[in-house]
Amino acid sequence: MAKKAVLIVLDSVGIGAAPDAAAFGDEGSDTLGHVLQFHDFSLPNLRRMGLFNIQGTSFYDPVPSPAAAYGKGRELSRGKDTTTGHWEMAGVPLDRPFPTYPDGFPADVMEAFEAAIGTKTLGNTVASGTQIIEELGDEHVKTGYPIVYTSADSVFQVAAHEEIIPLERLYKICQTARNMMVGDHAVGRVIARPFTGTSGHYTRTANRRDFSLNPPGPTVLDELHRAGYTTVGVGKIGDIFNRRGLDEDLHAKGNPACMAACLARLETLEEGFIFVNLVDYDMLYGHRRDPMGYGRALEAFDAWLPGLENLLGGGLFIVTADHGCDPTFRGTDHTREYTPILAQGGGLMPSNLGVRSSFSDIAATILDYFAVPVTTMGTSFYQK
């Protein structure tokens, strides 16, 4: 029987502060719990699967017979960013965190970068993406200098107006930064952040592009690809893994487009694995502190789930997250939280998975389902 599996990452949908959250300044964060407290959102399909059966959550309200195996993941790596979370769930925990720059990038780094791209830059500070373009957008338009900024995450971000610095040039600038940010300055991601609009009305566009490092070890994508299974990335997945181990990179933008691309590809997939990132929870609602938008996006995903189940037939699908980004919490950054794990189909028996000691258990489970030797980190919870 042909095997199909889908792994869906609800980007930033954490389910409560991790035990070491205080070390990250995130004690008291609870992304999903606080969103559900903000408004009575309806998530019947996630409830049916067992989301509200996950013990130790603020929204614990169990159903008698959940349809899925359910539990929560605790991140082993010392980070709370997209790359770290995705690499670990793909089987590669990091033994040291990516570098961060709370005071901006060192002068020698910026001087070398400006010399390489042939222009001065603006910013070099810690800021939110919407804030920085409002503060420096006019000066950028006047001078043509790209805006460089970072956050609490390990990112080197370059913002530019699409009419001032065309997309292809912006992407080349970011590729230059990626080539330079190695060794001690090997940030997790260099991110192109294009925007449009006029003074006082600048808006980021969907033409963002991430430039990542290669994972330092074999991932679930590498192993399935090597075993001859078709591997498909949807949304940011290709960027996060530098397209390694992927047969297809469907670079859809935004939750609705990514969900549509997943179903469209699943209709024609004979056998293989689809890895999906749904970024809007993080990008549009978490960082921008919009709990109502966050909840509405969760309701849209919940309503979409039966269509996935029908297309998959008896295949395996797993729903999880990579970190938190509590829209009711202080600041605008990611939060160090547990993540949900809901796994259904593929012969997997519904059960309480408890607290998993690493996101890598997801990779091990997927490989186990495909009967591919588990060479990644992690302990499989696949039991028929």
ZAVEX-88428 format. One record per residue: residue in one letter; x, y, z of N, C-alpha, C in turn. Coordinates in steps of 0.02 Angstrom, whole numbers, padded with zeros to 5 digits, always signed. Layout:
BEGIN
AXYZXYZXYZ
...
% end
This chain:
BEGIN
M+00042-00060+00000+00000+00000+00000+00044+00062+00000
A+00029+00109-00045+00067+00171-00048+00060+00211+00016
K+00114+00241+00038+00113+00278+00101+00120+00353+00087
K+00079+00391+00123+00081+00464+00119+00081+00492+00190
A+00118+00546+00199+00118+00579+00264+00123+00654+00254
V+00090+00691+00298+00091+00764+00297+00109+00789+00367
L+00158+00833+00371+00176+00866+00434+00160+00939+00426
I+00117+00965+00470+00095+01034+00466+00119+01071+00528
V+00156+01125+00516+00181+01166+00571+00139+01230+00576
L+00102+01236+00630+00065+01297+00645+00116+01345+00676
D+00145+01387+00634+00203+01427+00654+00186+01472+00713
S+00216+01457+00770+00213+01496+00832+00156+01476+00879
V+00118+01422+00864+00061+01405+00907+00086+01364+00967
G+00120+01397+01013+00142+01365+01075+00083+01354+01121
I+00093+01309+01170+00037+01292+01215+00055+01299+01289
G+00100+01346+01304+00117+01359+01373+00191+01361+01384
A+00213+01401+01432+00284+01413+01445+00321+01348+01459
A+00378+01340+01427+00422+01282+01440+00454+01289+01508
P+00480+01235+01537+00510+01239+01603+00567+01289+01609
D+00602+01301+01553+00658+01348+01554+00639+01416+01525
A+00574+01431+01522+00552+01494+01491+00581+01555+01525
A+00590+01551+01590+00616+01610+01626+00685+01630+01602
A+00725+01582+01580+00792+01597+01555+00789+01636+01490
F+00731+01634+01456+00721+01671+01394+00679+01734+01404
G+00661+01748+01467+00617+01804+01481+00545+01792+01463
D+00525+01727+01460+00459+01710+01435+00414+01675+01486
E+00431+01679+01549+00390+01647+01600+00320+01678+01599
G+00269+01636+01596+00200+01660+01593+00171+01664+01524
S+00212+01651+01473+00185+01651+01405+00142+01589+01393
D+00093+01595+01349+00046+01541+01335+00007+01560+01272
T+00036+01550+01215+00007+01575+01153-00064+01552+01143
L-00075+01486+01137-00142+01461+01122-00189+01473+01180
G-00166+01462+01241-00208+01473+01299-00234+01544+01304
H-00190+01592+01293-00211+01662+01298-00256+01683+01239
V-00244+01654+01180-00288+01668+01123-00359+01642+01138
L-00363+01581+01166-00428+01552+01182-00463+01589+01239
Q-00423+01619+01284-00452+01659+01338-00478+01726+01312
F-00447+01751+01260-00465+01815+01231-00535+01814+01201
H-00552+01756+01170-00617+01749+01137-00634+01674+01133
D-00697+01659+01132-00719+01589+01129-00717+01563+01057
F-00657+01549+01034-00649+01523+00966-00670+01450+00963
S-00698+01430+00906-00723+01362+00898-00674+01321+00856
L-00648+01267+00886-00600+01223+00852-00622+01150+00858
P-00679+01133+00829-00708+01067+00839-00665+01010+00814
N-00631+01018+00759-00592+00963+00731-00527+00952+00770
L-00496+01006+00792-00437+00998+00835-00457+00970+00902
R-00516+00989+00926-00541+00960+00989-00553+00885+00980
R-00584+00867+00925-00597+00796+00911-00532+00756+00908
M-00480+00785+00881-00416+00750+00876-00384+00740+00945
G-00395+00787+00991-00366+00780+01058-00327+00840+01081
L-00332+00897+01047-00295+00956+01068-00310+00975+01140
F-00373+00970+01160-00393+00991+01227-00383+00935+01279
N-00357+00878+01257-00339+00824+01303-00266+00828+01325
I-00229+00875+01298-00158+00881+01316-00153+00907+01387
Q-00125+00867+01430-00123+00883+01501-00072+00938+01516
G-00086+00975+01568-00040+01028+01588-00049+01092+01549
T-00105+01097+01511-00119+01158+01474-00174+01198+01507
S-00176+01263+01494-00227+01305+01525-00296+01293+01494
F-00298+01260+01436-00361+01248+01401-00383+01175+01405
Y-00358+01138+01454-00374+01067+01463-00449+01058+01472
D-00480+01023+01424-00552+01010+01425-00564+00948+01382
P-00546+00890+01407-00539+00830+01364-00605+00804+01336
V-00598+00772+01278-00654+00734+01249-00643+00661+01270
P-00696+00620+01273-00689+00552+01298-00645+00507+01255
S-00649+00513+01190-00612+00468+01145-00580+00507+01088
P-00523+00537+01101-00490+00577+01048-00472+00533+00988
A-00474+00564+00929-00462+00527+00867-00387+00519+00852
A-00345+00558+00885-00273+00558+00869-00232+00541+00931
A-00169+00526+00919-00120+00526+00973-00104+00598+00989
Y-00100+00616+01053-00093+00686+01072-00041+00692+01127
G-00007+00748+01128+00043+00762+01180+00075+00830+01166
K+00131+00842+01198+00165+00905+01186+00240+00895+01181
G+00272+00938+01142+00343+00934+01131+00381+00985+01172
R+00437+00963+01199+00482+01009+01234+00546+01014+01192
E+00565+01076+01177+00623+01086+01134+00688+01071+01171
L+00730+01030+01140+00795+01014+01169+00846+01068+01154
S+00843+01096+01095+00891+01149+01075+00879+01212+01116
R+00932+01251+01122+00927+01314+01160+00908+01370+01112
G+00845+01374+01095+00822+01426+01050+00747+01430+01050
K+00721+01481+01016+00649+01489+01009+00634+01521+00942
D+00671+01500+00892+00663+01528+00825+00639+01475+00776
T+00620+01498+00718+00592+01454+00666+00641+01400+00644
T+00702+01421+00628+00751+01372+00603+00766+01318+00654
T+00780+01339+00716+00796+01291+00768+00739+01242+00779
G+00677+01267+00782+00620+01224+00793+00608+01175+00737
H+00612+01199+00675+00601+01155+00617+00657+01104+00610
W+00719+01124+00619+00774+01076+00613+00767+01022+00665
E+00748+01041+00727+00742+00990+00779+00685+00942+00764
M+00627+00966+00741+00573+00919+00726+00589+00876+00665
A+00638+00899+00624+00661+00860+00567+00717+00812+00587
G+00736+00812+00651+00784+00764+00676+00853+00790+00691
V+00861+00857+00692+00928+00887+00703+00924+00940+00758
P+00927+00920+00822+00933+00970+00875+01001+01004+00871
L+01004+01066+00894+01067+01103+00893+01100+01101+00962
D+01166+01089+00963+01200+01085+01027+01221+01154+01053
R+01216+01205+01011+01227+01273+01034+01181+01320+00995
P+01158+01373+01026+01110+01417+00993+01143+01459+00938
F+01102+01480+00891+01126+01528+00841+01142+01595+00877
P+01190+01634+00850+01206+01698+00882+01151+01749+00875
T+01142+01790+00926+01094+01845+00923+01130+01911+00936
Y+01097+01966+00919+01132+02031+00920+01086+02084+00952
P+01081+02083+01019+01037+02131+01053+01059+02203+01047
D+01121+02215+01026+01146+02284+01017+01160+02299+00943
G+01132+02259+00899+01146+02268+00828+01209+02231+00809
F+01226+02232+00745+01283+02194+00720+01348+02234+00730
P+01404+02199+00744+01467+02234+00755+01487+02278+00695
A+01525+02330+00710+01545+02378+00659+01583+02344+00602
D+01628+02297+00619+01668+02265+00566+01623+02224+00519
V+01570+02193+00547+01524+02155+00505+01488+02201+00457
M+01463+02258+00482+01426+02305+00440+01471+02338+00388
E+01532+02354+00407+01578+02385+00359+01593+02337+00301
A+01604+02274+00318+01618+02224+00266+01556+02213+00222
F+01498+02213+00252+01436+02203+00214+01424+02262+00166
E+01432+02323+00191+01422+02381+00149+01471+02383+00091
A+01533+02364+00104+01583+02361+00051+01564+02309-00002
A+01535+02253+00021+01518+02199-00025+01459+02217-00070
I+01410+02254-00043+01350+02271-00082+01356+02339-00116
G+01409+02377-00100+01422+02440-00134+01377+02497-00113
T+01351+02495-00053+01309+02550-00029+01308+02553+00047
K+01293+02610+00074+01284+02616+00146+01217+02584+00165
T+01205+02576+00230+01143+02548+00255+01114+02593+00309
L+01052+02580+00325+01018+02615+00379+01000+02565+00434
G+00990+02591+00495+00964+02548+00549+01018+02516+00590
N+01031+02452+00576+01074+02410+00618+01052+02414+00690
T+00990+02395+00702+00962+02397+00769+00914+02339+00779
V+00890+02331+00840+00839+02281+00855+00771+02315+00849
A+00727+02287+00808+00662+02319+00797+00613+02270+00768
S+00548+02286+00773+00498+02248+00737+00497+02271+00665
G+00475+02227+00620+00476+02244+00549+00431+02302+00530
T+00372+02305+00561+00327+02360+00545+00353+02426+00574
Q+00383+02423+00633+00410+02483+00665+00467+02513+00625
I+00513+02471+00602+00574+02496+00570+00559+02530+00503
I+00509+02504+00466+00496+02537+00402+00458+02602+00412
E+00420+02609+00466+00388+02672+00480+00441+02724+00502
E+00491+02702+00540+00541+02748+00565+00591+02768+00511
L+00611+02721+00469+00665+02734+00422+00643+02730+00348
G+00580+02717+00336+00556+02710+00267+00569+02772+00225
D+00555+02831+00252+00564+02892+00213+00638+02903+00196
E+00681+02892+00244+00753+02901+00232+00778+02850+00181
H+00751+02789+00185+00770+02738+00136+00749+02759+00065
V+00688+02783+00058+00664+02805-00007+00707+02862-00034
K+00727+02907+00010+00767+02965-00010+00838+02946-00030
T+00869+02901+00009+00940+02884-00002+00951+02822-00045
G+00903+02776-00044+00912+02712-00077+00951+02662-00037
Y+00969+02679+00025+01007+02633+00068+00960+02580+00097
P+00978+02516+00093+00936+02464+00124+00936+02470+00201
I+00882+02447+00231+00875+02448+00304+00894+02380+00333
V+00942+02380+00379+00964+02318+00411+00940+02318+00484
Y+00911+02263+00505+00890+02259+00575+00888+02186+00597
T+00879+02175+00661+00875+02107+00689+00820+02106+00741
S+00816+02051+00778+00766+02044+00831+00796+02002+00886
A+00753+01977+00930+00779+01932+00982+00800+01865+00952
D+00779+01851+00891+00799+01790+00857+00864+01800+00820
S+00892+01745+00796+00955+01747+00759+00940+01761+00686
V+00930+01825+00670+00912+01845+00602+00949+01908+00582
F+00966+01912+00518+00994+01971+00486+00943+01990+00434
Q+00905+02043+00447+00849+02060+00404+00864+02123+00364
V+00844+02122+00301+00856+02179+00256+00789+02200+00227
A+00768+02261+00243+00705+02288+00217+00719+02338+00162
A+00677+02337+00110+00685+02384+00055+00619+02393+00019
H+00605+02454-00003+00546+02469-00043+00555+02438-00113
E+00504+02404-00136+00511+02368-00200+00523+02414-00259
E+00503+02478-00253+00515+02526-00308+00583+02559-00303
I+00615+02552-00245+00682+02581-00236+00736+02530-00248
I+00727+02471-00218+00773+02415-00230+00731+02357-00256
P+00733+02343-00320+00692+02289-00349+00707+02222-00314
L+00658+02178-00317+00662+02115-00280+00725+02076-00295
E+00743+02069-00358+00801+02029-00376+00865+02057-00345
R+00870+02124-00344+00929+02154-00312+00927+02143-00236
L+00868+02149-00207+00862+02136-00135+00883+02065-00118
Y+00860+02018-00158+00879+01948-00146+00954+01938-00154
K+00985+01972-00202+01058+01966-00210+01095+01996-00149
I+01068+02052-00124+01097+02083-00064+01094+02033-00006
C+01037+02000+00002+01029+01952+00056+01073+01891+00046
Q+01081+01869-00015+01126+01812-00028+01198+01831-00011
T+01217+01893-00024+01283+01917-00004+01291+01914+00072
A+01239+01937+00108+01241+01934+00181+01246+01861+00204
R+01207+01817+00173+01210+01746+00192+01280+01717+00183
N+01313+01735+00128+01380+01709+00116+01430+01735+00167
M+01416+01794+00195+01462+01825+00243+01448+01803+00315
M+01384+01790+00331+01365+01775+00400+01376+01700+00414
V+01438+01683+00423+01458+01614+00437+01506+01614+00497
G+01529+01555+00518+01574+01552+00575+01542+01578+00638
D+01575+01624+00673+01548+01651+00735+01485+01692+00723
H+01475+01714+00661+01416+01755+00646+01365+01717+00603
A+01363+01651+00611+01318+01609+00571+01247+01614+00598
V+01213+01669+00580+01143+01678+00602+01099+01624+00570
G+01044+01610+00603+00999+01558+00578+00971+01575+00510
R+00952+01639+00501+00922+01659+00437+00941+01730+00419
V+00951+01741+00355+00952+01808+00326+00884+01815+00291
I+00848+01870+00304+00780+01876+00278+00772+01939+00237
A+00748+01932+00176+00730+01989+00134+00660+02011+00154
R+00652+02076+00170+00588+02103+00194+00565+02161+00149
P+00540+02146+00089+00517+02200+00045+00453+02232+00070
F+00445+02297+00052+00383+02332+00069+00365+02380+00013
T+00304+02406+00016+00280+02454-00033+00244+02510+00005
G+00214+02557-00034+00175+02609-00003+00209+02677-00003
T+00178+02724+00031+00203+02792+00035+00213+02812+00108
S+00243+02870+00118+00259+02894+00185+00199+02890+00232
G+00209+02857+00288+00155+02848+00336+00109+02790+00322
H+00120+02758+00264+00076+02702+00244+00116+02646+00212
Y+00175+02632+00240+00216+02578+00213+00188+02511+00236
T+00189+02461+00191+00162+02395+00206+00209+02341+00180
R+00225+02293+00222+00267+02237+00199+00228+02194+00150
T+00262+02166+00100+00230+02125+00050+00242+02052+00064
A+00212+02009+00022+00219+01937+00030+00281+01910-00005
N+00324+01954-00030+00383+01933-00067+00444+01921-00023
R+00432+01911+00040+00486+01893+00086+00522+01830+00061
R+00587+01827+00075+00624+01767+00060+00677+01756+00115
D+00682+01693+00138+00730+01675+00190+00790+01640+00160
F+00848+01655+00186+00910+01623+00164+00941+01589+00225
S+00938+01522+00226+00959+01484+00284+01026+01449+00272
L+01052+01421+00326+01109+01377+00323+01085+01306+00306
N+01131+01263+00289+01114+01192+00284+01111+01162+00353
P+01063+01118+00368+01063+01084+00432+01128+01045+00442
P+01154+01041+00503+01218+01009+00515+01216+00933+00517
G+01159+00903+00506+01153+00830+00505+01096+00809+00460
P+01087+00743+00450+01033+00718+00407+00965+00731+00438
T+00919+00755+00396+00851+00769+00419+00803+00716+00392
V+00742+00718+00415+00691+00673+00390+00682+00681+00315
L+00691+00742+00289+00687+00754+00217+00744+00717+00181
D+00805+00723+00207+00862+00689+00176+00851+00614+00172
E+00827+00585+00228+00822+00512+00232+00765+00486+00187
L+00709+00521+00185+00654+00499+00142+00673+00508+00069
H+00706+00563+00053+00729+00574-00016+00777+00519-00037
R+00823+00502+00008+00872+00450-00007+00839+00382-00016
A+00784+00371+00020+00748+00308+00015+00702+00304-00046
G+00699+00359-00084+00659+00358-00146+00589+00385-00140
Y+00571+00412-00082+00505+00441-00074+00505+00514-00099
T+00450+00535-00128+00443+00604-00150+00436+00649-00089
T+00476+00702-00087+00473+00750-00031+00454+00818-00057
V+00404+00849-00025+00376+00912-00047+00376+00962+00011
G+00403+01021+00000+00400+01075+00049+00349+01126+00027
V+00308+01151+00074+00258+01202+00058+00268+01262+00103
G+00267+01322+00073+00278+01383+00112+00352+01394+00124
K+00371+01408+00186+00440+01425+00203+00487+01365+00208
I+00461+01304+00200+00502+01245+00213+00565+01245+00170
G+00558+01260+00106+00617+01261+00063+00670+01309+00087
D+00649+01368+00111+00696+01417+00137+00730+01392+00201
I+00690+01363+00245+00716+01342+00311+00769+01288+00304
F+00760+01243+00256+00807+01188+00247+00854+01199+00188
N+00856+01261+00163+00899+01278+00107+00887+01230+00048
R+00824+01207+00044+00799+01162-00010+00833+01094-00010
R+00871+01078+00041+00905+01013+00043+00855+00958+00060
G+00859+00903+00024+00815+00846+00036+00746+00853+00006
L+00734+00906-00032+00668+00918-00061+00668+00903-00135
D+00619+00865-00157+00607+00856-00228+00570+00916-00257
E+00525+00944-00217+00483+00999-00241+00479+01053-00186
D+00483+01116-00207+00478+01172-00161+00420+01216-00185
L+00362+01209-00153+00302+01247-00171+00300+01309-00127
H+00327+01364-00153+00337+01424-00113+00274+01467-00110
A+00219+01438-00087+00157+01475-00078+00165+01525-00021
K+00125+01578-00023+00133+01633+00025+00069+01643+00064
G+00072+01633+00130+00015+01643+00174-00023+01578+00185
N-00059+01576+00241-00094+01515+00260-00143+01489+00207
P-00188+01530+00180-00236+01503+00132-00201+01472+00071
A-00151+01506+00044-00115+01481-00015-00078+01416+00002
C-00048+01413+00061-00011+01352+00080-00058+01293+00091
M-00115+01305+00122-00163+01251+00132-00190+01226+00065
A-00203+01273+00019-00227+01253-00047-00173+01214-00085
A-00111+01236-00080-00056+01201-00114-00046+01131-00087
C-00054+01123-00021-00047+01058+00010-00099+01009-00018
L-00162+01030-00020-00215+00986-00044-00207+00971-00119
A-00189+01022-00157-00180+01012-00229-00126+00961-00244
R-00070+00965-00207-00015+00918-00218-00033+00849-00192
L-00070+00847-00137-00090+00783-00109-00135+00743-00156
E-00175+00779-00195-00219+00746-00243-00181+00705-00295
T-00121+00728-00313-00082+00694-00366-00024+00653-00338
L-00011+00658-00273+00046+00623-00243+00031+00548-00239
E+00074+00508-00268+00064+00435-00264+00092+00408-00199
E+00150+00432-00179+00181+00409-00117+00233+00460-00096
G+00234+00478-00032+00284+00525-00010+00263+00568+00049
F+00298+00623+00058+00294+00663+00118+00287+00737+00100
I+00238+00770+00130+00228+00842+00120+00238+00877+00187
F+00282+00926+00187+00302+00963+00247+00278+01035+00237
V+00232+01058+00281+00198+01122+00271+00212+01169+00330
N+00227+01232+00314+00231+01284+00365+00175+01334+00352
L+00136+01348+00405+00084+01399+00401+00107+01460+00442
V+00131+01510+00407+00169+01564+00438+00126+01621+00467
D+00063+01626+00446+00024+01685+00464+00014+01694+00539
Y+00009+01638+00576+00000+01644+00649+00057+01686+00678
D+00117+01673+00655+00176+01708+00680+00182+01778+00650
M+00183+01781+00584+00200+01842+00548+00145+01895+00553
L+00082+01875+00544+00028+01924+00542-00005+01937+00609
Y-00005+01887+00654-00044+01893+00714-00004+01891+00779
G+00048+01849+00782+00088+01846+00843+00131+01907+00852
H+00175+01920+00803+00220+01978+00808+00181+02044+00809
R+00124+02045+00776+00085+02107+00773+00033+02112+00829
R+00035+02065+00875-00006+02067+00935-00080+02073+00920
D-00104+02024+00881-00174+02023+00859-00206+01956+00879
P-00229+01948+00941-00258+01884+00962-00322+01867+00925
M-00361+01917+00905-00422+01901+00869-00405+01873+00800
G-00359+01903+00764-00338+01877+00700-00307+01808+00707
Y-00269+01798+00760-00238+01733+00775-00291+01679+00780
G-00342+01693+00821-00395+01644+00831-00435+01630+00768
R-00450+01681+00730-00487+01672+00668-00447+01628+00619
A-00382+01637+00617-00340+01596+00574-00340+01523+00598
L-00342+01512+00663-00347+01444+00689-00414+01412+00671
E-00467+01451+00673-00533+01426+00653-00533+01406+00580
A-00499+01446+00538-00496+01430+00467-00458+01364+00455
F-00404+01355+00492-00366+01292+00486-00408+01233+00510
D-00443+01242+00565-00486+01189+00592-00539+01168+00541
A-00569+01216+00508-00620+01201+00458-00591+01166+00397
W-00526+01177+00384-00492+01148+00326-00471+01075+00338
L-00463+01056+00401-00436+00990+00418-00474+00931+00388
P-00541+00929+00389-00576+00871+00360-00559+00858+00287
G-00546+00911+00249-00527+00902+00180-00460+00866+00174
L-00414+00881+00219-00349+00847+00221-00360+00773+00238
E-00400+00760+00289-00413+00691+00309-00442+00650+00252
N-00490+00680+00216-00522+00643+00161-00473+00626+00106
L-00429+00674+00088-00381+00662+00035-00327+00612+00055
L-00308+00614+00118-00255+00569+00142-00279+00497+00147
G-00343+00488+00156-00367+00420+00167-00339+00393+00232
G-00301+00340+00227-00271+00311+00288-00201+00335+00302
G-00179+00387+00267-00111+00412+00277-00102+00447+00344
L-00039+00460+00361-00022+00491+00425-00017+00566+00418
F-00046+00602+00465-00032+00674+00468-00020+00695+00541
I+00025+00743+00547+00045+00768+00613+00038+00844+00612
V+00009+00871+00665+00003+00943+00674+00044+00962+00734
T+00087+01013+00726+00131+01034+00781+00147+01108+00773
A+00195+01133+00810+00219+01202+00805+00294+01203+00817
D+00324+01261+00806+00397+01267+00811+00421+01308+00871
H+00376+01348+00899+00391+01391+00957+00327+01428+00974
G+00329+01476+01018+00271+01517+01032+00281+01588+01006
C+00227+01626+01003+00230+01699+00991+00165+01727+01018
D+00162+01731+01084+00101+01749+01120+00080+01820+01103
P+00023+01830+01069+00003+01898+01050-00021+01941+01108
T-00028+01911+01168-00049+01950+01226+00009+01963+01274
F+00068+01937+01257+00126+01941+01301+00165+02006+01289
R+00210+02021+01334+00251+02082+01326+00298+02075+01266
G+00314+02130+01236+00360+02130+01180+00327+02103+01117
T+00369+02092+01066+00343+02069+01001+00380+02007+00976
D+00417+01974+01020+00461+01920+00998+00430+01851+01011
H+00464+01800+00984+00444+01731+00998+00448+01716+01072
T+00413+01664+01093+00412+01643+01163+00431+01569+01168
R+00467+01553+01221+00492+01485+01233+00435+01444+01264
E+00404+01401+01225+00345+01364+01248+00347+01291+01227
Y+00307+01251+01260+00291+01184+01236+00253+01192+01170
T+00253+01140+01130+00215+01140+01067+00167+01081+01066
P+00110+01087+01032+00063+01031+01028+00088+00978+00979
I+00070+00916+00992+00082+00862+00945+00016+00823+00938
L-00012+00823+00879-00071+00784+00862-00054+00741+00802
A-00059+00676+00809-00040+00630+00755-00097+00581+00743
Q-00118+00577+00680-00177+00536+00663-00166+00499+00597
G-00193+00439+00592-00190+00401+00530-00128+00358+00526
G-00120+00325+00469-00062+00283+00458-00060+00222+00503
G-00118+00204+00532-00119+00148+00579-00099+00166+00650
L-00083+00230+00661-00063+00252+00728-00123+00250+00775
M-00115+00218+00832-00169+00213+00881-00175+00278+00921
P-00237+00302+00932-00246+00360+00976-00220+00344+01046
S-00181+00390+01074-00152+00379+01141-00125+00445+01167
N-00110+00444+01231-00079+00502+01263-00003+00496+01256
L+00027+00539+01218+00099+00537+01206+00139+00570+01262
G+00104+00605+01307+00138+00638+01362+00182+00695+01337
V+00235+00708+01375+00283+00761+01357+00342+00729+01322
R+00354+00746+01260+00410+00719+01223+00472+00759+01239
S+00528+00725+01248+00590+00758+01270+00625+00797+01215
S+00602+00790+01153+00631+00827+01097+00581+00830+01040
F+00582+00886+01003+00542+00890+00942+00562+00835+00893
S+00622+00808+00899+00648+00759+00852+00608+00694+00852
D+00568+00683+00903+00526+00623+00904+00479+00622+00843
I+00463+00681+00817+00420+00684+00758+00455+00655+00698
A+00518+00673+00687+00556+00646+00631+00562+00570+00636
A+00578+00546+00696+00585+00474+00706+00520+00437+00691
T+00464+00466+00711+00399+00436+00699+00383+00432+00624
I+00397+00485+00588+00383+00486+00516+00426+00434+00480
L+00490+00430+00497+00534+00380+00467+00510+00309+00483
D+00489+00300+00545+00463+00235+00567+00402+00215+00526
Y+00358+00263+00515+00297+00251+00475+00315+00228+00404
F+00365+00260+00375+00386+00242+00307+00433+00181+00305
A+00447+00152+00364+00493+00095+00369+00562+00112+00343
V+00583+00174+00355+00651+00196+00339+00691+00196+00404
P+00752+00169+00404+00792+00168+00466+00799+00237+00496
V+00790+00241+00562+00792+00305+00597+00865+00322+00612
T+00893+00366+00572+00962+00388+00582+00965+00457+00614
T+00907+00490+00617+00904+00556+00648+00901+00547+00724
M+00902+00604+00760+00889+00602+00831+00814+00590+00842
G+00797+00572+00903+00726+00565+00920+00704+00493+00932
T+00649+00486+00969+00619+00422+00984+00550+00417+00953
S+00539+00368+00912+00475+00361+00877+00419+00345+00925
F+00360+00374+00913+00300+00354+00950+00251+00319+00904
Y+00277+00294+00847+00234+00258+00800+00222+00188+00824
Q+00160+00174+00842+00139+00107+00863+00072+00093+00832
K+00067+00041+00791+00004+00024+00759-00046-00001+00811
% end
